[in-house]
Amino acid sequence: MAKQELIDKILSDAEARAREIIAEAEEKSARAVAAAEEERSALLAGARKMASAAAPEVIRRRKAMAELEGRKLVLSEKQSLINEAYRRALIAVRESKQYEALLVKMILSVAEDGDQVIFAAADYDKIDRKKVLSLAMKQGNIRLQEAAEKGAFSGGIVLRGKDCDKNLSLEVELDTLRAEENVTAKKLFS
């Protein structure tokens, strides 16, 4: 029996030691959990403090971005309206009763003796090209001739000269006016 008692004693001591180890482990675990919870609470409080401090700046930035996007949309819409105004102006000029007289004045503004006049394809059947050339030659006391080709522009003329060509198409003339777009925009949007 001494042997059995020894075995029982060893088992009893082992169980006691196991309970002590488990109790120590549970205590350590509880302390680690408590420390982690404290750290989590501190981090959460710090994050909340930083978020509340940063919130006005985030709101300010988002508001500024929204205002910028709004201004871009308004500018885009204004640009579309200006484009439409110029498109309509081009049509109005071409349909005007004074269009042929305007072409004569355009020719006389820069024509040189011997230039060829290129008329817009869109104007070919709408205007009296021979009359325009005749008036320009008579008023400017210069020789001009009509070019064989039709111009690929909406209206106006191009003068082909010995040294250089002069583009007096309506698109170019209106683009020149657009360089002063502030005036146009002020008139449209005032």
BELSULNOR-V805311 format. One record per backbone hydrogen bond with DSSP energy under -0.5 kcal/mol. NH is the residue of the N-H (numbers start at 1). CO is the residue of the C=O. If there is no record, write none. Layout:
BEGIN
nh=NH co=CO
nh=NH co=CO
END
This chain:
BEGIN
nh=5 co=1
nh=6 co=2
nh=7 co=3
nh=8 co=4
nh=9 co=5
nh=10 co=6
nh=11 co=7
nh=12 co=8
nh=13 co=9
nh=14 co=10
nh=15 co=11
nh=16 co=12
nh=17 co=13
nh=18 co=14
nh=19 co=15
nh=20 co=16
nh=21 co=17
nh=22 co=18
nh=23 co=19
nh=24 co=20
nh=25 co=21
nh=26 co=22
nh=27 co=23
nh=28 co=24
nh=29 co=25
nh=30 co=26
nh=31 co=27
nh=32 co=28
nh=33 co=29
nh=34 co=30
nh=35 co=31
nh=36 co=32
nh=37 co=33
nh=38 co=34
nh=39 co=35
nh=40 co=36
nh=41 co=37
nh=42 co=38
nh=43 co=39
nh=44 co=40
nh=45 co=41
nh=46 co=42
nh=47 co=43
nh=48 co=44
nh=49 co=45
nh=50 co=46
nh=51 co=47
nh=52 co=48
nh=53 co=49
nh=54 co=50
nh=55 co=51
nh=56 co=52
nh=58 co=54
nh=59 co=55
nh=60 co=56
nh=61 co=57
nh=62 co=58
nh=63 co=59
nh=64 co=60
nh=65 co=61
nh=66 co=62
nh=67 co=63
nh=68 co=64
nh=69 co=65
nh=70 co=66
nh=71 co=67
nh=72 co=68
nh=73 co=69
nh=74 co=70
nh=75 co=71
nh=76 co=72
nh=77 co=73
nh=78 co=74
nh=79 co=75
nh=80 co=76
nh=81 co=77
nh=82 co=78
nh=83 co=79
nh=84 co=80
nh=85 co=81
nh=86 co=82
nh=87 co=83
nh=88 co=84
nh=89 co=85
nh=90 co=86
nh=91 co=87
nh=92 co=88
nh=93 co=89
nh=94 co=90
nh=95 co=91
nh=96 co=92
nh=96 co=93
nh=99 co=96
nh=102 co=98
nh=103 co=99
nh=104 co=100
nh=105 co=101
nh=106 co=102
nh=107 co=103
nh=108 co=104
nh=109 co=105
nh=110 co=106
nh=110 co=107
nh=111 co=107
nh=114 co=143
nh=115 co=112
nh=116 co=160
nh=117 co=145
nh=118 co=116
nh=118 co=158
nh=119 co=117
nh=120 co=156
nh=121 co=151
nh=122 co=153
nh=123 co=120
nh=124 co=120
nh=124 co=121
nh=126 co=123
nh=127 co=123
nh=129 co=127
nh=132 co=128
nh=133 co=129
nh=134 co=130
nh=135 co=131
nh=136 co=132
nh=137 co=133
nh=138 co=134
nh=139 co=135
nh=140 co=136
nh=141 co=137
nh=142 co=137
nh=145 co=115
nh=147 co=117
nh=151 co=119
nh=153 co=151
nh=157 co=168
nh=158 co=118
nh=159 co=166
nh=160 co=116
nh=160 co=158
nh=161 co=159
nh=161 co=164
nh=166 co=159
nh=167 co=165
nh=168 co=157
nh=168 co=166
nh=170 co=155
nh=173 co=169
nh=174 co=170
nh=175 co=171
nh=176 co=172
nh=177 co=173
nh=178 co=174
nh=179 co=175
nh=179 co=176
nh=180 co=177
nh=181 co=178
nh=183 co=180
nh=184 co=180
nh=185 co=181
nh=186 co=182
nh=187 co=183
nh=188 co=184
nh=189 co=185
nh=190 co=186
END
